[in-house]
């Protein structure tokens, strides 16, 4: 497969501490290995604080990796200048209310990437904005409006049009529907799905909403405490999750039945501090499958081929297969 995004051994550290306290290191990303094929959508899921947004910032070039390699379209990301990188990768942010300049018209907002790069004439940019507004389902009379005159769904369509006007190869969507009403979310998701197919976009979809990920993603990567603990085909993950943490996330989806009790997740403790991660498997203090020695002392290696996981005692994996993985 033609991988347009590749991460190898990527870490990202932050110094933490003030003038009167000892500085510590917060490792937000811990040895990330990841690849995304051209035209594919990768769903990135996990609790708040697991490193999803940090990973997105590294891919966007907003922050540099502390160590490791990030390749975009076969080149190291640091070899691109800002304009080249923006031409390849564009973000769609979580909140359409704060990601648009309230003093600019919709036309000016969507056209701004072309204007910054000096592409086309004013007339050609205006024509392209109107064409793209139609593609994302934005009424033509709103092109001359200001963001304050738009609904949340319309603002997010403007943000998507702005991201696409430079014809990027990669779209990074960080919770693109979480700030929208439920009635509008499906429209935006269907729009993203259609545009991905028509334009052959590669997408990174960051979301807490597993239903959104299931709807859009070809593959899913599950993050916990800065690591990818499970990754595989979307249907395989949702049907037979191997990592106990993934199983807990799936159980946390509320059943659509009035009067239903909250699901039992089986997690034993709170999310640990990234400043002091547990020894051994980072998930072992919360894991229902953890044993008394191996899980507490040995960080599990990555196992599997197409369906990858990091766990000593995975769900839905035959004991013989587990033993073979540990001896490889």
Protein Blocks (a to p, Z undefined) as FASTA:
>chain_A
ZZfbdcehiacdddeddfkbccddddfbghiacdddehiacddeddehilmmmmmmmmno
maccfbdcddeehiafklpcfklmmmmpccddfblmlmpcfkbcfklmmmmmmmmnopaj
fklmmmmmmmmmmmnopafklmmpcfklpcfklmmmmmmmmmmmnopabdcdehkllmpc
fklmmmmmmmmmmmmmmnopacddddfblklmmmmpmbdcddeehiafbdcdfklmmmmc
fblklmmmmmmpccfbehiacddehpabdcddfklccehjfklmmpmkbcfklmmmmccd
dedjklgcddfbdghiafklmmmmmmZZ
